[in-house]
Amino acid sequence: MTTAIKTPGQHALVTNLIDIVFPGDTNHHGTLFGGTGLALMDRVAFIAATRFGRVAFVTASCERIDFKQPARVGNIIEFSAIPVKAGRRSLTVEVEMSAETIVAHHRHVCTRGIFHMVAIPESEGARDFSLPELLPMERVHATSGVQMVGIVFPDQANSAGRMFGGEAISFMTKAAFVEASRYSGKLVVLASSERLDFARPIEIGEIVEVQARIERVGQSSMLVETKLWSENLLTGERAITATGFFTMVAVGEDGRPAPISFAMPQVL
């Protein structure tokens, strides 16, 4: 007689994936391809599911995905995923996609969808595996700045199976761009990279999470501090991978530096 493996309950946590709509992601109307949006929704659902169960997952199905409003070129798009129902090996994840204009911060919900994920345990005793009990969402104190996650795929890695440094820098720069543009309410450009330090390599299949926050504000420039974390999908072990400082400059419609009217936010 076998006994199912007992696992402690796990609180539902929100996972956020943030990206920017570039021309190559759009159709002839200048709006985000539906397939691209679905792919990103599935990706964040996978990350949220894996963080919950700490086991390999596959997507079984998705439902109720209606695109109510489009995301346009230049919009910041944000995907929020949260587990809402857990079975023995199945997990239901709700995903919301929103679009936000850089100037004036107009934000709208593009779509919501339900993704059904199935756990595929590969360890010894997998036959008796069951997911943790889903506990109510735990309140987490909001942190200042931008937090965004991703996952490392083979086309982002070198022959040793480790993430290219350039890919990591691109991810960090994107977070710095989002944080600076949200703070200033203007289009921003990268002026310089003050410093980059890499502490450890990132393996294929690991989750990467970048945290960006405004460190200092000038007349038209902002110094953004970014920290890149790597996280093992199955164990949840996290490590700081890289830190960097980027100077972003707000620009007007004429492409020239524009003054920033916001004061530096107070960190409590």
C-alpha positions in Angstrom: 0.0 0.0 0.0 1.4 3.4 -1.0 0.7 6.7 0.7 0.5 10.0 -1.1 3.3 12.3 -0.5 2.1 15.1 1.9 3.2 18.6 1.1 2.6 21.7 3.2 0.2 24.3 2.0 1.4 27.1 -0.2 0.1 30.7 -0.4 -0.9 32.1 -3.8 1.5 34.8 -5.0 1.3 37.2 -7.9 3.9 36.9 -10.6 4.5 39.8 -12.9 6.0 39.8 -16.4 6.6 43.2 -18.0 7.5 43.8 -21.7 7.4 46.6 -24.3 5.6 46.3 -27.6 8.1 46.7 -30.5 7.2 47.0 -34.2 8.3 43.4 -34.8 5.6 42.2 -32.3 2.7 43.9 -34.2 0.4 43.4 -37.1 -0.3 45.8 -40.0 -2.6 47.8 -37.6 0.3 48.6 -35.3 -1.2 46.5 -32.5 0.3 43.5 -30.6 -0.2 40.1 -32.4 -2.7 38.1 -30.5 -0.4 35.1 -30.6 2.4 37.0 -29.1 0.2 38.1 -26.2 -1.0 34.5 -25.7 2.6 33.3 -25.7 3.5 35.8 -23.0 0.4 34.9 -20.9 1.3 31.2 -21.1 4.9 32.0 -20.1 3.9 33.9 -17.0 1.3 31.2 -16.1 4.1 28.6 -16.3 6.4 30.7 -14.0 3.6 31.2 -11.5 2.7 27.5 -11.5 6.3 26.4 -11.1 6.9 28.8 -8.3 3.8 27.3 -6.6 4.5 23.6 -7.1 8.3 23.5 -7.6 7.8 20.8 -10.2 7.8 20.8 -14.0 4.5 21.9 -15.6 3.0 21.7 -19.1 0.0 23.7 -20.3 -3.1 21.5 -20.7 -5.6 24.2 -21.9 -6.6 27.8 -21.8 -10.1 29.3 -21.8 -12.1 32.6 -21.7 -9.5 34.7 -23.5 -11.1 37.7 -25.1 -9.1 40.6 -26.3 -11.1 43.6 -25.3 -8.6 46.4 -26.1 -5.3 46.3 -28.1 -1.8 47.0 -27.0 0.0 49.4 -29.4 3.6 50.0 -30.5 5.5 51.6 -27.6 3.1 50.5 -24.9 4.4 48.9 -21.8 2.5 45.6 -21.3 2.2 43.9 -18.0 1.1 40.3 -17.3 0.0 39.3 -13.8 -0.6 35.6 -12.9 -1.9 34.1 -9.8 -2.9 30.4 -9.0 -6.6 30.2 -8.1 -7.3 26.5 -7.9 -5.1 23.4 -7.1 -5.9 19.8 -7.6 -3.7 16.7 -7.1 -1.6 17.5 -10.2 -3.5 20.3 -11.9 -3.3 24.0 -11.2 -5.5 26.7 -12.6 -3.8 30.1 -13.1 -5.6 33.3 -13.8 -3.6 35.8 -16.0 -4.4 39.4 -16.7 -2.8 41.5 -19.5 -2.7 45.3 -19.3 -1.2 48.0 -21.6 0.1 51.3 -20.5 1.2 54.4 -22.4 4.5 55.8 -21.5 3.3 59.4 -21.7 0.4 60.3 -19.3 0.3 56.7 -17.9 -3.0 55.7 -19.5 -3.6 52.1 -18.6 -6.2 49.6 -19.7 -6.9 45.9 -19.3 -6.4 44.1 -22.7 -7.6 40.6 -21.7 -7.9 38.1 -18.9 -7.6 34.3 -19.3 -7.5 31.0 -17.4 -4.7 28.6 -18.0 -4.9 25.0 -16.8 -1.4 23.6 -16.0 -0.5 20.0 -15.2 2.5 19.0 -13.0 4.9 16.4 -14.4 7.1 15.2 -11.5 10.2 13.4 -12.5 11.6 12.5 -9.1 11.5 9.2 -7.3 8.0 8.6 -5.9 6.4 10.7 -8.6 3.5 8.3 -8.8 2.3 9.4 -5.4 3.1 13.1 -5.9 0.5 15.8 -5.2 0.6 19.5 -5.3 0.5 21.6 -2.1 -2.8 22.8 -0.8 -3.6 26.3 -2.2 -3.8 28.8 0.7 -5.3 32.3 0.4 -3.2 34.9 -1.2 -0.6 36.2 1.3 -0.4 40.0 1.6 3.1 41.1 0.7 4.4 44.6 1.3 4.8 46.4 -2.0 8.3 47.4 -2.9 9.2 50.6 -4.7 10.3 50.3 -8.3 9.8 47.8 -11.0 9.9 44.0 -10.5 9.7 41.8 -13.6 10.4 38.1 -14.3 11.5 36.0 -17.2 12.9 32.6 -18.0 16.1 31.7 -19.8 15.6 29.7 -23.1 18.2 28.0 -25.1 18.4 30.7 -27.8 19.5 33.1 -25.1 22.4 31.0 -23.9 25.9 30.2 -25.1 27.4 26.7 -25.9 27.9 26.1 -22.2 24.2 26.5 -21.5 24.5 29.8 -19.7 22.7 33.0 -20.4 24.6 35.5 -22.7 25.8 38.5 -20.7 24.2 40.7 -23.4 20.8 39.1 -22.9 21.1 39.8 -19.1 22.1 43.4 -19.8 19.1 43.8 -22.2 16.7 42.5 -19.5 18.1 44.9 -16.9 18.0 47.8 -19.4 14.4 47.1 -20.2 13.5 47.2 -16.5 15.5 50.5 -16.1 13.5 51.9 -19.1 10.2 51.0 -17.6 11.0 52.4 -14.2 12.4 55.7 -15.6 9.5 56.2 -18.0 6.9 55.5 -15.3 8.6 57.9 -12.9 9.0 60.7 -15.4 5.9 60.2 -17.6 8.1 60.8 -20.6 9.9 58.8 -23.3 13.4 58.0 -22.0 16.6 56.9 -23.7 19.7 55.1 -22.3 22.5 57.6 -21.9 25.1 55.4 -20.2 25.8 52.4 -18.1 27.7 53.5 -15.0 28.7 50.0 -13.8 27.9 46.3 -14.3 29.0 43.5 -12.0 28.2 39.9 -12.7 28.4 37.5 -9.6 27.4 34.2 -11.1 26.2 32.6 -14.4 22.5 31.9 -15.2 21.6 28.4 -16.5 19.0 27.6 -19.1 15.6 27.1 -17.5 16.2 29.3 -14.6 13.9 32.1 -13.7 15.4 35.6 -13.8 13.9 38.5 -11.8 15.1 42.0 -12.1 14.4 44.8 -9.6 14.8 48.4 -10.8 14.5 51.6 -8.7 15.3 55.3 -9.1 18.5 56.1 -7.2 19.0 59.7 -8.2 17.2 62.3 -10.3 18.7 65.3 -12.1 17.2 68.0 -14.3 16.4 65.6 -17.1 18.3 62.4 -16.2 17.7 59.5 -13.8 20.1 57.1 -12.3 18.4 53.7 -12.1 19.8 50.8 -9.9 19.0 47.3 -11.2 19.5 44.0 -9.4 19.2 40.7 -11.3 18.3 37.6 -9.5 18.3 34.0 -10.7 16.0 31.4 -9.3 16.1 27.6 -9.7 12.7 26.4 -11.0 12.4 23.3 -8.9 14.2 24.2 -5.6 13.3 27.9 -5.4 17.0 28.7 -4.5 17.7 32.4 -5.4 21.0 34.2 -5.9 22.0 37.7 -6.9 23.5 37.4 -10.3 24.2 41.0 -11.5 23.9 44.6 -10.4 24.0 47.6 -12.6 23.5 51.3 -12.8 22.0 53.0 -15.8 21.6 56.7 -16.6 18.3 57.3 -18.4 17.4 60.7 -20.0 13.9 62.0 -20.5 13.3 63.4 -24.0 10.6 65.5 -25.6 8.9 65.1 -29.0 11.9 66.9 -30.6 14.2 64.3 -29.2 16.0 66.7 -26.9 16.4 66.3 -23.1 13.2 67.3 -21.3 13.0 68.5 -17.7 11.6 66.1 -15.1 8.9 67.6 -13.0 8.5 64.9 -10.4 10.4 65.0 -7.1 12.4 62.0 -5.9 10.1 59.6 -4.1 10.7 59.2 -0.5 11.8 55.7 0.5 10.3 54.6 3.8 
